Amino acid sequence: MITRSSATAVRASTLKIRNTVNSVLAKSGAPRNATVIAANYNQKGTIILTTREDCAAEIVLKYKQEIYEELRKIDSVVNKPQVQQNWTKIIIHHVSTERYNDTSESINELHHEIERMNPSIKLVTSSR
């Protein structure tokens, strides 16, 4: 994914973005499977690059500086490429108000306890 510093700036052709990224990958000696099959804009103006099924995003990101430099030539408001991070917002009911209150120390304790008890969960913000 490639964020842009201005969602209202003129957008480059998605075909040109895809071809530019693939050209950079080829010139940089990336593996043959390091190929972007599509580039699209989401509702926020972020460019979403889709790689081949057998290509992890991390392979493409090894060349993010080169990609960034070339994409800036066709879209001056792009930022460096990064891996899309998916996260979920959840609501937890029936948390004891006796054990946790609205102090930052208590909320911090709850945050760390949730992560300690659930090793596959990484909270991006503190509880509210």
MMTF fields as JSON, N, C-alpha, C and O atoms, coordinates in Angstrom:
{
  "mmtfVersion": "1.0.0",
  "mmtfProducer": "UNKNOWN",
  "numBonds": 511,
  "numAtoms": 512,
  "numGroups": 128,
  "numChains": 1,
  "numModels": 1,
  "chainsPerModel": [1],
  "groupsPerChain": [128],
  "chainIdList": ["A"],
  "bondAtomList": [4, 2, 8, 6, 12, 10, 16, 14, 20, 18, 24, 22, 28, 26, 32, 30, 36, 34, 40, 38, 44, 42, 48, 46, 52, 50, 56, 54, 60, 58, 64, 62, 68, 66, 72, 70, 76, 74, 80, 78, 84, 82, 88, 86, 92, 90, 96, 94, 100, 98, 104, 102, 108, 106, 112, 110, 116, 114, 120, 118, 124, 122, 128, 126, 132, 130, 136, 134, 140, 138, 144, 142, 148, 146, 152, 150, 156, 154, 160, 158, 164, 162, 168, 166, 172, 170, 176, 174, 180, 178, 184, 182, 188, 186, 192, 190, 196, 194, 200, 198, 204, 202, 208, 206, 212, 210, 216, 214, 220, 218, 224, 222, 228, 226, 232, 230, 236, 234, 240, 238, 244, 242, 248, 246, 252, 250, 256, 254, 260, 258, 264, 262, 268, 266, 272, 270, 276, 274, 280, 278, 284, 282, 288, 286, 292, 290, 296, 294, 300, 298, 304, 302, 308, 306, 312, 310, 316, 314, 320, 318, 324, 322, 328, 326, 332, 330, 336, 334, 340, 338, 344, 342, 348, 346, 352, 350, 356, 354, 360, 358, 364, 362, 368, 366, 372, 370, 376, 374, 380, 378, 384, 382, 388, 386, 392, 390, 396, 394, 400, 398, 404, 402, 408, 406, 412, 410, 416, 414, 420, 418, 424, 422, 428, 426, 432, 430, 436, 434, 440, 438, 444, 442, 448, 446, 452, 450, 456, 454, 460, 458, 464, 462, 468, 466, 472, 470, 476, 474, 480, 478, 484, 482, 488, 486, 492, 490, 496, 494, 500, 498, 504, 502, 508, 506],
  "bondOrderList": [1, 1, 1, 1, 1, 1, 1, 1, 1, 1, 1, 1, 1, 1, 1, 1, 1, 1, 1, 1, 1, 1, 1, 1, 1, 1, 1, 1, 1, 1, 1, 1, 1, 1, 1, 1, 1, 1, 1, 1, 1, 1, 1, 1, 1, 1, 1, 1, 1, 1, 1, 1, 1, 1, 1, 1, 1, 1, 1, 1, 1, 1, 1, 1, 1, 1, 1, 1, 1, 1, 1, 1, 1, 1, 1, 1, 1, 1, 1, 1, 1, 1, 1, 1, 1, 1, 1, 1, 1, 1, 1, 1, 1, 1, 1, 1, 1, 1, 1, 1, 1, 1, 1, 1, 1, 1, 1, 1, 1, 1, 1, 1, 1, 1, 1, 1, 1, 1, 1, 1, 1, 1, 1, 1, 1, 1, 1],
  "groupList": [{"groupName": "MET", "atomNameList": ["N", "CA", "C", "O"], "elementList": ["N", "C", "C", "O"], "formalChargeList": [0, 0, 0, 0], "bondAtomList": [1, 0, 2, 1, 3, 2], "bondOrderList": [1, 1, 2], "singleLetterCode": "M", "chemCompType": "L-PEPTIDE LINKING"}, {"groupName": "ILE", "atomNameList": ["N", "CA", "C", "O"], "elementList": ["N", "C", "C", "O"], "formalChargeList": [0, 0, 0, 0], "bondAtomList": [1, 0, 2, 1, 3, 2], "bondOrderList": [1, 1, 2], "singleLetterCode": "I", "chemCompType": "L-PEPTIDE LINKING"}, {"groupName": "THR", "atomNameList": ["N", "CA", "C", "O"], "elementList": ["N", "C", "C", "O"], "formalChargeList": [0, 0, 0, 0], "bondAtomList": [1, 0, 2, 1, 3, 2], "bondOrderList": [1, 1, 2], "singleLetterCode": "T", "chemCompType": "L-PEPTIDE LINKING"}, {"groupName": "ARG", "atomNameList": ["N", "CA", "C", "O"], "elementList": ["N", "C", "C", "O"], "formalChargeList": [0, 0, 0, 0], "bondAtomList": [1, 0, 2, 1, 3, 2], "bondOrderList": [1, 1, 2], "singleLetterCode": "R", "chemCompType": "L-PEPTIDE LINKING"}, {"groupName": "SER", "atomNameList": ["N", "CA", "C", "O"], "elementList": ["N", "C", "C", "O"], "formalChargeList": [0, 0, 0, 0], "bondAtomList": [1, 0, 2, 1, 3, 2], "bondOrderList": [1, 1, 2], "singleLetterCode": "S", "chemCompType": "L-PEPTIDE LINKING"}, {"groupName": "ALA", "atomNameList": ["N", "CA", "C", "O"], "elementList": ["N", "C", "C", "O"], "formalChargeList": [0, 0, 0, 0], "bondAtomList": [1, 0, 2, 1, 3, 2], "bondOrderList": [1, 1, 2], "singleLetterCode": "A", "chemCompType": "L-PEPTIDE LINKING"}, {"groupName": "VAL", "atomNameList": ["N", "CA", "C", "O"], "elementList": ["N", "C", "C", "O"], "formalChargeList": [0, 0, 0, 0], "bondAtomList": [1, 0, 2, 1, 3, 2], "bondOrderList": [1, 1, 2], "singleLetterCode": "V", "chemCompType": "L-PEPTIDE LINKING"}, {"groupName": "LEU", "atomNameList": ["N", "CA", "C", "O"], "elementList": ["N", "C", "C", "O"], "formalChargeList": [0, 0, 0, 0], "bondAtomList": [1, 0, 2, 1, 3, 2], "bondOrderList": [1, 1, 2], "singleLetterCode": "L", "chemCompType": "L-PEPTIDE LINKING"}, {"groupName": "LYS", "atomNameList": ["N", "CA", "C", "O"], "elementList": ["N", "C", "C", "O"], "formalChargeList": [0, 0, 0, 0], "bondAtomList": [1, 0, 2, 1, 3, 2], "bondOrderList": [1, 1, 2], "singleLetterCode": "K", "chemCompType": "L-PEPTIDE LINKING"}, {"groupName": "ASN", "atomNameList": ["N", "CA", "C", "O"], "elementList": ["N", "C", "C", "O"], "formalChargeList": [0, 0, 0, 0], "bondAtomList": [1, 0, 2, 1, 3, 2], "bondOrderList": [1, 1, 2], "singleLetterCode": "N", "chemCompType": "L-PEPTIDE LINKING"}, {"groupName": "GLY", "atomNameList": ["N", "CA", "C", "O"], "elementList": ["N", "C", "C", "O"], "formalChargeList": [0, 0, 0, 0], "bondAtomList": [1, 0, 2, 1, 3, 2], "bondOrderList": [1, 1, 2], "singleLetterCode": "G", "chemCompType": "PEPTIDE LINKING"}, {"groupName": "PRO", "atomNameList": ["N", "CA", "C", "O"], "elementList": ["N", "C", "C", "O"], "formalChargeList": [0, 0, 0, 0], "bondAtomList": [1, 0, 2, 1, 3, 2], "bondOrderList": [1, 1, 2], "singleLetterCode": "P", "chemCompType": "L-PEPTIDE LINKING"}, {"groupName": "TYR", "atomNameList": ["N", "CA", "C", "O"], "elementList": ["N", "C", "C", "O"], "formalChargeList": [0, 0, 0, 0], "bondAtomList": [1, 0, 2, 1, 3, 2], "bondOrderList": [1, 1, 2], "singleLetterCode": "Y", "chemCompType": "L-PEPTIDE LINKING"}, {"groupName": "GLN", "atomNameList": ["N", "CA", "C", "O"], "elementList": ["N", "C", "C", "O"], "formalChargeList": [0, 0, 0, 0], "bondAtomList": [1, 0, 2, 1, 3, 2], "bondOrderList": [1, 1, 2], "singleLetterCode": "Q", "chemCompType": "L-PEPTIDE LINKING"}, {"groupName": "GLU", "atomNameList": ["N", "CA", "C", "O"], "elementList": ["N", "C", "C", "O"], "formalChargeList": [0, 0, 0, 0], "bondAtomList": [1, 0, 2, 1, 3, 2], "bondOrderList": [1, 1, 2], "singleLetterCode": "E", "chemCompType": "L-PEPTIDE LINKING"}, {"groupName": "ASP", "atomNameList": ["N", "CA", "C", "O"], "elementList": ["N", "C", "C", "O"], "formalChargeList": [0, 0, 0, 0], "bondAtomList": [1, 0, 2, 1, 3, 2], "bondOrderList": [1, 1, 2], "singleLetterCode": "D", "chemCompType": "L-PEPTIDE LINKING"}, {"groupName": "CYS", "atomNameList": ["N", "CA", "C", "O"], "elementList": ["N", "C", "C", "O"], "formalChargeList": [0, 0, 0, 0], "bondAtomList": [1, 0, 2, 1, 3, 2], "bondOrderList": [1, 1, 2], "singleLetterCode": "C", "chemCompType": "L-PEPTIDE LINKING"}, {"groupName": "TRP", "atomNameList": ["N", "CA", "C", "O"], "elementList": ["N", "C", "C", "O"], "formalChargeList": [0, 0, 0, 0], "bondAtomList": [1, 0, 2, 1, 3, 2], "bondOrderList": [1, 1, 2], "singleLetterCode": "W", "chemCompType": "L-PEPTIDE LINKING"}, {"groupName": "HIS", "atomNameList": ["N", "CA", "C", "O"], "elementList": ["N", "C", "C", "O"], "formalChargeList": [0, 0, 0, 0], "bondAtomList": [1, 0, 2, 1, 3, 2], "bondOrderList": [1, 1, 2], "singleLetterCode": "H", "chemCompType": "L-PEPTIDE LINKING"}],
  "groupTypeList": [0, 1, 2, 3, 4, 4, 5, 2, 5, 6, 3, 5, 4, 2, 7, 8, 1, 3, 9, 2, 6, 9, 4, 6, 7, 5, 8, 4, 10, 5, 11, 3, 9, 5, 2, 6, 1, 5, 5, 9, 12, 9, 13, 8, 10, 2, 1, 1, 7, 2, 2, 3, 14, 15, 16, 5, 5, 14, 1, 6, 7, 8, 12, 8, 13, 14, 1, 12, 14, 14, 7, 3, 8, 1, 15, 4, 6, 6, 9, 8, 11, 13, 6, 13, 13, 9, 17, 2, 8, 1, 1, 1, 18, 18, 6, 4, 2, 14, 3, 12, 9, 15, 2, 4, 14, 4, 1, 9, 14, 7, 18, 18, 14, 1, 14, 3, 0, 9, 11, 4, 1, 8, 7, 6, 2, 4, 4, 3],
  "groupIdList": [1, 2, 3, 4, 5, 6, 7, 8, 9, 10, 11, 12, 13, 14, 15, 16, 17, 18, 19, 20, 21, 22, 23, 24, 25, 26, 27, 28, 29, 30, 31, 32, 33, 34, 35, 36, 37, 38, 39, 40, 41, 42, 43, 44, 45, 46, 47, 48, 49, 50, 51, 52, 53, 54, 55, 56, 57, 58, 59, 60, 61, 62, 63, 64, 65, 66, 67, 68, 69, 70, 71, 72, 73, 74, 75, 76, 77, 78, 79, 80, 81, 82, 83, 84, 85, 86, 87, 88, 89, 90, 91, 92, 93, 94, 95, 96, 97, 98, 99, 100, 101, 102, 103, 104, 105, 106, 107, 108, 109, 110, 111, 112, 113, 114, 115, 116, 117, 118, 119, 120, 121, 122, 123, 124, 125, 126, 127, 128],
  "secStructList": [7, 5, 7, 5, 1, 7, 6, 6, 1, 7, 7, 7, 7, 2, 2, 2, 2, 2, 2, 2, 2, 2, 2, 2, 2, 2, 2, 6, 6, 7, 7, 6, 6, 7, 7, 3, 3, 3, 3, 3, 3, 7, 6, 6, 1, 7, 3, 3, 3, 3, 3, 7, 6, 6, 7, 7, 2, 2, 2, 2, 2, 6, 6, 2, 2, 2, 2, 2, 2, 2, 2, 6, 6, 6, 7, 6, 6, 5, 7, 7, 7, 7, 7, 7, 7, 7, 7, 7, 7, 7, 7, 7, 7, 7, 7, 7, 6, 6, 6, 7, 7, 1, 1, 2, 2, 2, 2, 2, 2, 2, 2, 2, 2, 2, 2, 2, 2, 7, 6, 6, 7, 7, 7, 1, 1, 7, 7, 7],
  "xCoordList": [0.837, 0.0, 0.885, 1.969, 0.416, 1.164, 0.226, -0.699, 0.471, -0.348, 0.091, 1.178, -0.766, -0.474, -0.662, -1.56, 0.178, 0.095, -1.077, -1.385, -1.731, -2.914, -3.895, -3.631, -5.027, -6.035, -6.728, -7.335, -6.648, -7.34, -6.444, -6.928, -5.157, -4.248, -4.641, -5.252, -4.28, -4.578, -3.953, -2.8, -4.724, -4.267, -3.629, -4.099, -2.569, -1.914, -2.719, -3.515, -2.515, -3.159, -2.723, -1.533, -3.675, -3.329, -2.509, -1.665, -2.745, -1.948, -0.5, 0.435, -0.321, 1.028, 1.74, 2.942, 1.008, 1.594, 2.06, 3.198, 1.181, 1.527, 2.745, 3.668, 2.75, 3.86, 5.158, 6.23, 5.072, 6.266, 6.868, 8.079, 6.024, 6.513, 7.154, 8.235, 6.514, 7.066, 8.368, 9.272, 8.466, 9.703, 10.844, 11.964, 10.559, 11.565, 12.014, 13.207, 11.063, 11.404, 12.3, 13.271, 11.975, 12.779, 14.187, 15.169, 14.285, 15.591, 16.435, 17.664, 15.776, 16.489, 16.911, 17.564, 16.552, 16.939, 16.083, 16.538, 14.863, 13.952, 13.626, 13.717, 13.249, 12.857, 11.72, 10.942, 11.629, 10.604, 9.19, 8.312, 8.958, 7.595, 7.246, 6.097, 8.214, 7.959, 7.291, 7.94, 5.992, 5.221, 3.94, 3.245, 3.635, 2.372, 1.376, 1.627, 0.238, -0.751, -1.82, -2.529, -1.935, -2.941, -2.571, -1.937, -2.985, -2.873, -4.235, -4.812, -4.739, -6.045, -5.997, -5.166, -6.887, -7.051, -8.226, -9.261, -8.063, -9.21, -9.947, -9.605, -10.952, -11.776, -10.975, -11.348, -9.89, -9.075, -7.964, -7.176, -7.895, -6.87, -5.557, -4.572, -5.535, -4.342, -4.239, -5.244, -3.03, -2.813, -2.589, -1.702, -3.38, -3.267, -2.665, -3.24, -1.495, -0.837, -1.135, -1.009, -1.523, -1.789, -0.689, -0.44, -0.034, 1.045, 0.512, -0.616, 1.341, 0.981, 0.735, 1.223, -0.012, -0.346, 0.888, 0.886, 1.939, 3.149, 4.216, 5.394, 3.806, 4.745, 4.281, 3.214, 5.083, 4.766, 5.103, 6.039, 4.346, 4.579, 5.992, 6.569, 6.543, 7.881, 8.942, 9.94, 8.728, 9.674, 9.692, 10.759, 8.515, 8.41, 8.967, 9.606, 8.73, 9.179, 10.694, 11.21, 11.409, 12.869, 13.342, 14.465, 12.481, 12.81, 11.987, 11.781, 11.518, 10.605, 11.226, 10.53, 12.509, 13.146, 13.17, 12.844, 13.551, 13.586, 12.18, 11.99, 11.207, 9.815, 9.344, 8.738, 9.623, 9.22, 9.803, 9.088, 11.077, 11.735, 11.106, 10.939, 10.763, 10.155, 8.697, 8.252, 7.949, 6.544, 6.405, 5.429, 7.37, 7.327, 7.362, 6.902, 7.895, 7.959, 6.581, 6.335, 5.68, 4.337, 3.256, 2.145, 3.573, 2.629, 3.449, 3.997, 3.532, 4.437, 4.017, 4.781, 2.829, 2.374, 2.397, 1.848, 3.032, 3.09, 4.108, 5.089, 3.857, 4.801, 5.432, 5.065, 6.381, 7.05, 6.058, 5.178, 6.203, 5.33, 5.499, 6.571, 4.436, 4.462, 3.468, 2.575, 3.623, 2.701, 1.399, 1.399, 0.306, -0.991, -1.163, -0.941, -1.559, -1.784, -3.274, -3.924, -3.8, -5.213, -5.398, -4.604, -6.43, -6.722, -8.234, -8.981, -8.654, -10.064, -10.393, -9.614, -11.53, -12.008, -13.013, -13.961, -12.804, -13.712, -14.223, -13.582, -15.369, -15.953, -16.02, -16.524, -15.515, -15.548, -16.476, -16.284, -17.465, -18.43, -18.06, -17.318, -18.565, -18.445, -17.017, -16.611, -16.263, -14.942, -15.174, -15.86, -14.613, -14.835, -14.387, -13.245, -15.289, -14.936, -14.242, -13.679, -14.284, -13.581, -12.08, -11.268, -11.72, -10.315, -9.638, -8.463, -10.375, -9.834, -10.684, -11.914, -10.019, -10.744, -10.184, -9.448, -10.518, -10.117, -8.733, -8.386, -7.948, -6.598, -5.698, -5.922, -4.692, -3.8, -3.04, -2.749, -2.716, -2.018, -2.88, -2.398, -4.158, -5.078, -5.319, -5.333, -5.506, -5.73, -4.482, -4.585, -3.318, -2.055, -1.926, -1.486, -2.307, -2.275, -3.2, -2.825, -4.397, -5.345, -4.768, -4.875, -4.172, -3.553, -2.518, -2.552, -1.612, -0.558, -1.109, -0.604, -2.122, -2.72, -3.385, -3.253, -4.091, -4.736, -3.682, -3.876, -2.571, -1.517, -0.795, -0.425, -0.586, 0.084, -0.769, -0.25, -2.063, -2.968, -3.37, -3.904, -3.112, -3.484, -2.303, -2.258, -1.346, -0.104, -0.292, 0.598, -1.405, -1.615, -2.228, -2.441, -2.512, -3.132, -2.113, -1.39, -2.069, -1.227, -2.149, -2.641, -2.388, -3.29, -2.587, -1.433, -3.286, -2.687, -2.933, -2.218, -3.926, -4.185, -4.596, -4.886, -4.614, -5.064, -6.584, -7.276, -7.07, -8.516, -9.121, -8.437, -10.411, -11.135, -12.369, -13.131],
  "yCoordList": [-1.163, 0.0, 1.229, 1.23, 2.271, 3.514, 4.657, 4.976, 5.261, 6.399, 7.63, 7.664, 8.63, 9.878, 11.016, 10.971, 12.028, 13.144, 14.066, 14.945, 13.879, 14.666, 13.771, 13.314, 13.53, 12.657, 13.357, 12.695, 14.689, 15.428, 15.747, 16.273, 15.439, 15.696, 14.824, 13.768, 15.282, 14.537, 13.148, 12.996, 12.153, 10.769, 10.344, 10.692, 9.599, 9.033, 7.831, 7.262, 7.458, 6.283, 5.043, 4.85, 4.209, 2.988, 2.039, 1.305, 2.045, 1.217, 1.716, 0.915, 3.025, 3.592, 3.283, 3.014, 3.321, 2.984, 1.534, 1.24, 0.633, -0.793, -1.041, -1.751, -0.461, -0.665, -0.064, -0.632, 1.075, 1.702, 0.817, 0.6, 0.306, -0.57, -1.818, -2.22, -2.427, -3.64, -3.355, -4.19, -2.199, -1.817, -1.657, -2.1, -1.029, -0.866, -2.223, -2.453, -3.123, -4.455, -5.2, -5.843, -5.111, -5.797, -5.208, -5.949, -3.891, -3.226, -3.475, -3.47, -3.691, -3.881, -5.322, -5.622, -6.203, -7.602, -8.385, -9.377, -7.956, -8.674, -10.051, -10.239, -11.008, -12.325, -12.198, -11.245, -13.147, -13.097, -13.043, -12.441, -13.669, -13.663, -12.346, -12.148, -11.449, -10.137, -9.254, -8.461, -9.414, -8.714, -8.165, -8.856, -6.926, -6.309, -6.533, -6.16, -7.147, -7.445, -6.361, -6.279, -5.519, -4.458, -3.339, -3.558, -2.142, -0.971, -0.289, -0.055, 0.025, 0.67, 1.704, 1.617, 2.679, 3.657, 3.233, 2.808, 3.352, 3.096, 4.408, 5.434, 4.385, 5.562, 6.722, 7.882, 6.422, 7.465, 7.976, 8.832, 7.458, 7.891, 7.144, 7.499, 6.113, 5.29, 4.345, 3.807, 4.15, 3.23, 1.832, 1.632, 0.89, -0.498, -1.298, -1.38, -1.885, -2.724, -4.185, -4.609, -4.941, -6.367, -7.133, -6.922, -8.028, -8.816, -10.158, -10.544, -10.852, -12.209, -13.061, -12.752, -14.117, -15.02, -15.613, -15.863, -15.84, -16.46, -15.432, -15.77, -14.196, -13.128, -12.43, -11.818, -12.525, -11.834, -10.347, -9.978, -9.52, -8.073, -7.71, -6.739, -8.479, -8.19, -8.239, -7.522, -9.086, -9.176, -7.854, -7.332, -7.323, -6.055, -4.916, -4.003, -4.967, -3.889, -3.805, -2.797, -4.836, -4.752, -3.654, -3.163, -3.28, -2.284, -1.007, -0.254, -0.77, 0.357, 1.717, 2.617, 1.89, 3.181, 3.441, 4.542, 2.442, 2.589, 2.827, 3.652, 2.096, 2.265, 3.677, 4.347, 4.119, 5.454, 6.531, 7.436, 6.434, 7.446, 7.523, 8.614, 6.38, 6.385, 6.837, 7.553, 6.429, 6.836, 8.333, 8.944, 8.931, 10.386, 11.157, 12.298, 10.557, 11.219, 11.31, 12.202, 10.383, 10.413, 10.845, 11.182, 10.838, 11.285, 11.895, 11.17, 13.192, 13.887, 13.809, 14.223, 13.292, 13.25, 11.852, 11.644, 10.882, 9.531, 9.465, 10.208, 8.564, 8.249, 6.905, 6.264, 6.479, 5.192, 4.039, 4.094, 3.0, 1.814, 1.152, 1.21, 0.527, -0.193, -1.345, -1.365, -2.287, -3.417, -2.942, -2.194, -3.385, -3.06, -3.821, -5.03, -3.113, -3.756, -3.789, -2.749, -4.983, -5.142, -5.162, -5.769, -4.508, -4.545, -4.52, -4.161, -4.906, -5.026, -4.251, -4.233, -3.621, -2.921, -3.852, -4.319, -4.116, -4.997, -4.298, -3.4, -4.729, -4.237, -5.413, -6.482, -5.208, -6.252, -5.779, -4.709, -6.579, -6.242, -6.92, -7.902, -6.407, -6.973, -6.993, -7.954, -5.94, -5.802, -5.147, -4.129, -5.722, -5.231, -3.782, -3.436, -2.959, -1.557, -1.411, -0.36, -2.471, -2.428, -2.626, -2.023, -3.454, -3.754, -2.72, -2.401, -2.204, -1.22, 0.037, -0.024, 1.164, 2.425, 3.302, 2.811, 4.57, 5.456, 6.075, 6.977, 5.625, 6.187, 5.585, 4.461, 6.329, 5.834, 4.589, 3.709, 4.51, 3.332, 2.084, 1.02, 2.224, 1.094, 0.646, -0.551, 1.595, 1.276, 0.625, -0.305, 1.106, 0.523, -0.919, -1.796, -1.157, -2.513, -3.44, -4.568, -2.97, -3.76, -4.066, -5.192, -3.082, -3.237, -4.367, -5.268, -4.308, -5.328, -6.695, -7.718, -6.72, -8.004, -8.674, -9.884, -7.905, -8.477, -9.088, -10.188, -8.385, -8.903, -10.095, -11.021, -10.088, -11.233, -12.49, -13.585, -12.342, -13.494, -13.983, -15.083, -13.162, -13.5, -13.203, -12.14, -14.126, -13.851, -13.512, -12.909, -13.874, -13.564, -12.182, -11.763, -11.476, -10.153, -9.075, -9.151, -8.068, -6.891, -5.68, -5.35, -5.018, -3.853, -2.65, -2.367, -1.945, -0.757, 0.505, 1.493, 0.485, 1.597, 1.044, -0.143, 1.914, 1.495, 1.421, 2.033, 0.675, 0.531, 1.86, 2.733, 1.99, 3.193, 2.789, 3.647],
  "zCoordList": [0.0, 0.0, 0.0, 0.583, -0.656, -0.742, -0.38, -1.127, 0.76, 1.156, 0.374, -0.204, 0.367, -0.328, 0.664, 1.505, 0.567, 1.516, 1.226, 2.031, 0.096, -0.25, -0.986, -2.098, -0.349, -0.971, -2.134, -2.976, -2.195, -3.247, -4.447, -5.449, -4.362, -5.48, -6.669, -6.509, -7.852, -9.076, -8.984, -8.581, -9.358, -9.291, -10.602, -11.686, -10.483, -11.662, -12.155, -11.408, -13.382, -13.96, -13.19, -12.942, -12.815, -12.085, -12.955, -12.441, -14.249, -15.158, -15.186, -15.201, -15.192, -15.188, -13.871, -13.864, -12.761, -11.453, -11.461, -11.096, -11.876, -11.92, -12.795, -12.395, -13.986, -14.915, -14.392, -14.598, -13.721, -13.155, -12.071, -12.045, -11.176, -10.098, -10.698, -10.269, -11.667, -12.281, -13.025, -13.032, -13.64, -14.319, -13.313, -13.565, -12.186, -11.126, -10.609, -10.414, -10.387, -9.885, -10.869, -10.468, -12.147, -13.169, -13.237, -13.289, -13.237, -13.321, -12.079, -12.147, -10.947, -9.684, -9.452, -8.453, -10.345, -10.204, -9.229, -8.659, -9.033, -8.135, -8.727, -9.94, -7.879, -8.394, -9.412, -9.363, -10.317, -11.38, -10.842, -11.46, -9.692, -9.151, -8.454, -8.058, -8.3, -7.696, -8.742, -9.424, -8.847, -9.874, -9.272, -8.527, -9.599, -9.183, -10.309, -11.455, -9.976, -11.013, -11.12, -12.123, -10.073, -10.118, -9.157, -8.125, -9.527, -8.649, -8.658, -9.72, -7.484, -7.365, -6.255, -5.351, -6.326, -5.253, -4.386, -4.898, -3.059, -2.189, -1.931, -2.519, -1.061, -0.794, -0.205, -0.379, 0.482, 1.111, 0.198, 0.601, -1.025, -1.957, -1.825, -2.471, -0.994, -0.837, -2.028, -2.495, -2.509, -3.629, -3.052, -2.222, -3.488, -3.052, -4.207, -5.293, -3.947, -4.942, -4.623, -3.474, -5.617, -5.452, -6.174, -7.361, -5.435, -6.025, -6.505, -6.199, -7.258, -7.667, -6.437, -5.35, -6.607, -5.506, -4.843, -3.638, -5.622, -5.087, -4.69, -4.574, -4.486, -4.126, -2.851, -2.824, -1.803, -0.55, -0.693, -1.402, -0.026, -0.082, 0.364, -0.125, 1.28, 1.793, 0.695, 0.762, -0.316, -1.429, -2.195, -2.519, -2.479, -3.195, -2.339, -2.861, -1.041, -0.159, -0.014, 0.47, -0.421, -0.427, -1.379, -1.266, -2.309, -3.324, -3.143, -4.095, -1.914, -1.698, -1.987, -2.457, -1.72, -2.014, -3.518, -3.964, -4.292, -5.741, -6.306, -7.2, -5.772, -6.209, -5.882, -6.719, -4.675, -4.229, -5.148, -5.577, -5.444, -6.279, -7.674, -8.22, -8.245, -9.577, -9.54, -10.437, -8.516, -8.434, -8.185, -8.623, -7.487, -7.253, -8.564, -8.621, -9.609, -10.92, -11.572, -12.384, -11.216, -11.818, -10.833, -11.241, -9.539, -8.504, -7.37, -6.539, -7.334, -6.407, -4.941, -4.069, -4.647, -3.247, -2.637, -1.555, -3.323, -2.761, -1.633, -1.616, -0.693, 0.374, 0.048, -0.937, 0.873, 0.626, 0.795, 1.655, -0.025, 0.107, 1.469, 2.071, 1.943, 3.213, 3.161, 2.314, 4.053, 4.123, 4.753, 5.731, 4.18, 4.752, 6.051, 6.106, 7.091, 8.378, 8.656, 8.759, 8.776, 9.096, 10.597, 11.315, 11.073, 12.482, 12.656, 11.745, 13.827, 14.124, 15.38, 16.333, 15.378, 16.56, 17.242, 16.61, 18.522, 19.25, 20.508, 21.054, 20.934, 22.178, 23.14, 22.796, 24.334, 25.359, 26.47, 27.048, 26.751, 27.791, 29.107, 29.124, 30.165, 31.509, 32.05, 32.703, 31.78, 32.397, 33.745, 33.842, 34.762, 36.119, 36.266, 35.964, 36.727, 36.977, 38.324, 38.628, 39.131, 40.411, 40.201, 40.902, 39.255, 39.019, 38.112, 38.298, 37.143, 36.203, 36.258, 36.237, 36.329, 36.315, 35.196, 34.34, 35.193, 34.105, 34.255, 33.493, 35.197, 35.315, 34.242, 33.793, 33.839, 32.79, 33.25, 32.44, 34.542, 35.06, 34.94, 34.553, 35.273, 35.223, 33.778, 33.493, 32.879, 31.47, 30.877, 30.077, 31.263, 30.804, 31.297, 30.554, 32.544, 33.105, 32.314, 31.993, 32.004, 31.214, 29.826, 29.34, 29.21, 27.888, 27.908, 27.069, 28.864, 28.955, 29.332, 28.868, 30.154, 30.543, 29.344, 29.158, 28.539, 27.349, 26.428, 25.91, 26.219, 25.336, 25.938, 25.216, 27.256, 27.906, 27.854, 27.635, 28.053, 28.094, 26.701, 26.556, 25.679, 24.306, 23.39, 22.771, 23.294, 22.564, 21.089, 20.489, 20.495, 19.084, 18.877, 17.74, 19.961, 19.863, 20.18, 21.174, 19.315, 19.537, 19.455, 18.376, 20.575, 20.594, 19.987, 20.31, 19.109, 18.491, 19.298, 19.134, 20.158, 21.056, 22.41, 22.555, 23.381, 24.714, 24.749, 23.934, 25.688, 25.867, 26.296, 26.83, 26.05, 26.468, 27.204, 27.649]
}
